[in-house]
Amino acid sequence: MVPVGSCGKAHGIRGEVAVFTQLPEVFRPGAEVQIDGGGVLTVLSARPHKDHLIVAFDQILDRTAAEALRNMKLSAVTSALPELDSDEFWVSDLVGLQVQDRDGSQLGIVAEVITDAPQDRIVVDTGHGRIEVPFVPELVPEVWDTHIVVDPPDGLFES
């Protein structure tokens, strides 16, 4: 399962929900998403609204049920997601990877990926603190299944 969004407040009285996502193509009619706790919801419809989607789910029939979804995370099976380009990655695939420099020295583990403006960043837990590294090819030239190679500016990882 891969995180695909989160629920906001109820919209209207018919059970629609504000959904915040960077993957609107996942929310097509008939698609299934899993909510916190393991329940599965089936998308009836979705439409853009301001900076989010308004989504109707088959199992959510009124405002009270929609409001109960507030702040819940939504996930989908990987096969339901769009194909990625060779230079794109799912956040869930990056978290937990070892981080090393070009010489192979261990720098830490990816603890988090921040995906807001102005650019994505990986948060490296060094064991002595956390360091944010912009997720750009100049600083993160290689991503492997088991580790990430970073080329940090001098002093970034010195304590």
C-alpha positions, 0 to 999 in steps of 0.5 A: 500500500502507498499513501495517496492522500488524506481526508479533510472536512465534509463537503455538503450534506450528501457525504462528499469529502475534501481529499488532499492528494498529489495523485488525483488520477487515483480517485477515479470512479470504481477505484478502491482506497484504504483508510486508517484502520483498514477499511476500504472505500470505493470512489463514486466520483471526484472533482477538483475544487480549489487545492483539493478534490471533492470525492464521493465514496460508495460507503459514505452516505451523509455528512456525519459519515463524511465528517468521521473521515476527517484527518484519515490517511488514504492508501492504494495498492501500488498496481492502482497507481500511475507508472513513474518516470525513471527519475520519480519515486514513491515516498514510501519507497524512500523512507528507511533507505540508508544514506551514504556519500559518494565514498560509501560512508554511511550518513544515516537513514531517510526518516521522512520525505518533505514534498512541499514547495519550493522543492522536495527534501529528504530528511536524514536521521544521522543518529545525532539529529536530522538534516534536510537535503534538497532532493535534486540530482546535484545533491542526490545523484543516485537512488538504489533499492537499498540506499541513496547516494548524496553529494552534500556540500562541505560541512552539511553532515559535520557535527 
